[in-house]
Amino acid sequence: MSVFSEKTNEYVMIADARIKEYMNVSGIPEVLRRAMDYSISAGGKRLRPCLTLAACDMIGGSRAAALPLACAMEMIHTYSLIHDDMPCMDNDDYRRGKPSNHKMFGETFALLAGDGLLSYAFEIMLNAARTYCEKVPTYTDAMYAIAEGSGVRGMVAGQVADLSSNDVACDAANADKLAYIHTHKTGALIKASLLAGIYTGNAKATEITAIVKFGEAYGLLFQITDDILDVEGDFKGMGKTLGKDAAQQKLTYVNLYGLDKAKIVAKNTADEAKCALEQFAEAAEYLRELTDNTLNRKK
Ligand code: GRG
């Protein structure tokens, strides 16, 4: 097994183990726990926890302080998937290879499961802050990055722009709109995951600037490859119904530029992301490999 795969397995394992602990605390109504746990335990790549833990390792930060943030990121991400799948939004029947949350628990509990994961993420972060704020003076910056990235100027703003773009033509005049949707809906949470990790170490201003640059390019790469996989992927890898973007003529990289050009943009964006990591030298090897992996991903 490669060093990259070993590291990824390690990150996923420690995040999963901690998420399991968080899901088993007393006091959560049983029906709510089952609905939350159904989606968070359904699989998923755990990309955002991997980004937080990798950024923490890269900067020599505190793993103990980063772990609650990594789990909070996964909870926020999972809430967004549950809500996005609901009939009032994207109306998807499958997620992570299983029936989506509202198909299993009904719309009321799907809504509450999403609300529960979002608010629990913030409870977990604030509880961790009681322990780590003194040892890690930038812990508040990490939590702020997560709040901003997931909130009304980040992911939620991107979702609003996405839902308002249904009747927008897939032409060059709307390229800026597409960039806004991608950087906010997908990129903001990815950037926040990286910032959270880097803020658990003693990062210099130039390192923070570099990780922001990497996060923006990597987030865009991740979404372009998502658009490509909507055409070229399969249900087994992606765990969701594909082909919807083409059927709905949705504003995506593939519909705007065509498949071949989208692949070129993805390659250039991956190069740009790796360039941003230069100052971290070999400490950034994991993030470089992750970037190559994402460029060629099938899931
Ligand atoms: C409901 C406020 C709100 C936001 C929803 C996440 C999202 C925003 C919408 C889901 C649809 C979508 C294609 C979003 C782009 C982000 C994305 C590619 C999500 C899937 O992330 P992965 O591939 O999923 O990391 P896993 O299951 O592996 O965690």
Residues whose N, C-alpha, C, O or C-beta is under 5 A from the ligand:
A	BS01	GRG	G44 K45 R46 L47 S80 L81 H83 D84 R96 M155 V156 Q159 K185 T186 D226 K299
